[in-house]
Amino acid sequence: MFNSLTKKGIVIIGRNEGERLRACLRSVGSDGLIVYVDSGSTDGSVTLALSYGAQVVVLDNSRPFTAARARNEGLWRLLLIQADLEFVQFVDGDCELECGWLAEGEAFLAANEAYGAVCGRRRERFPEASFYNRMCDDEWDTPIGDALACGGDALYRMAAIVEAGGFDPSVIAGEEPELCYRLRSKGWKIRRLDAPMTIHDANMMHPRQWWVRSVRSGYGYAQVWRKTLASGGPGIYGRQLASALFWTIGVPALAIVLAIAFDPWVLLTSLGAWAIQFMRLSASFGFKKGAHLLAGKAAESLGAFRYGLTVMRGSDQGAIFYK
């Protein structure tokens, strides 16, 4: 049972998270209306969520699963149950809320009416378990202060997210920056607090997982860039998309043109350009991370082309799972 006087709802999304989901459910407690949205789990996640008193939404598999679709379904279910909620916290099922986060996030939004969303520090549970987990932990460590966007775990003002229309359920990756783009276009501000928010369990142990996740990122860059550009604004993710395509396609293409025009040996300039970029990245991030950052451009480009093919075919792409 939930307290009908509660001011906030909590939306948890998941797919076969197992014990991670149990830890997530424990962490949110009972201070708020909880909705769990399941995307085709086969591990008993639905039964587990019900045992913790959560309202459950099981997504129809006749439409592609996406995290954005799951969050939206949870959001609308919250409002159907209690229309006067003031705040909504989104949590991925492989995360735990840090003790005290909800109170701190609510206090900030209550005291700062211009802000539509607030987030804190997401950290990895086992950053020492793999190089890829450490990369994720670095990725989550975003700057403190006013921000352009927040990640999957964030606390939103209900009036703001409803005004923006919620998440775009078709977006595969980058759905949070796309939503925040619309929030900012309506005058809302976003804040990153210097406070622990969630503990994430990426469990990314193998290169293939990192590669698939990078492909998903590239798909999201292209999709969100196109969508936000079509809205009449400057668009977002244009820089990331251009960087991926430049290092993967632009550099060798330019070398080929120069080789045809001048000398075949000019083709080696592409190798030189990659070597210089690799050394620059390695100087800033270390040898191994520098290599992954450069190689990741190829994965991101592949994801962008995958999006382009999806558009040309007029088909729908479901979520790209890396674990």
C-alpha positions, 0 to 999 in steps of 0.5 A: 500500500502507498500513502495517498498523501505522498508527493512523489512517484518512483518509476523503476524499469527493468529486464531480467535484472535478478538480484539487482532488481531486488536491491533496487526495490529495497533501496526505494523503500516505501516513501512514495508510489512505486511503479515497476515497468518490465520489458519481457523479463523471464527471471521472475522480475514481475513477481519480485516487484509485486512482492515489494508492493510495486504497481507493475506494468508489463510492456506488450512485446508487439511493439519494440522495447526501449527504455524511453517507452518503459519510462513513459508507461511508468509515468502515465501509470503513476498519473493514472493512480494519483494525478496530483504527484509533484515529483517523479524519480526514475531509476534503472533496475540495475541501480540502487538509490543512495540513502538521502537522495530523494530528500535532497532532490525534493528539497532542491526542486521545492526551493527552486521553481525554475528547475524541472529536473535534478540529478546527482552522482551515479557511481559504479558498484564494482568499478574495479571489476573490469576496465569497462566498469571503470569507464562507466564510472568515469562517464557518470562523473559529470560536472556540478551545477546547471546542466544541459541534461541528466541521465537515466536516474533523475528526479523530475518536477511532474509539471515540467515533464508532463508539459514536455510530453514525457520521453519519446518512446521511439528513441533508442539511446540518448532519450534523457538528453532529448527530453531535457532538450525539450524541457529547456526549450520550454524554459525549464532548467536542469541541475546536477547536485554534488550529492550521491544519487544511485549505485549502478551495476554495469556488469560490463566484463567483455569487449563485445559488451562495450562494442555493442554499447558504443554502437547503441550510442552511435545510433542514439547520436544520429537519431536524437540529432535528427529529431532535435534538429527537426524541431527547429533548434540547433540540435544536440549530439551533432558534435559527437556524431561528426567526430565519429564519422570524421575519424572513421570515414572522413580521414580515410576518404580524404587520404584517398582523394589526396592519393588519387590527386597526388601520390598513392603514398599519401594514403599513409597520412590517414594512419598518421592522423589516427596515430596522432589522435591516439597519442593525444588521447593516450596522453590525456586518458592513458594508453588503454582508454585512448585506444578504446576511445578511438576504436569506439568511433568506428562502433558509433559510426556503425550505429549511426549507419544502422539508424540510417538504414532503419529510416530508409527501410521505414522500420522500427528498432527496438532496444539494443541490449549490451548485457 
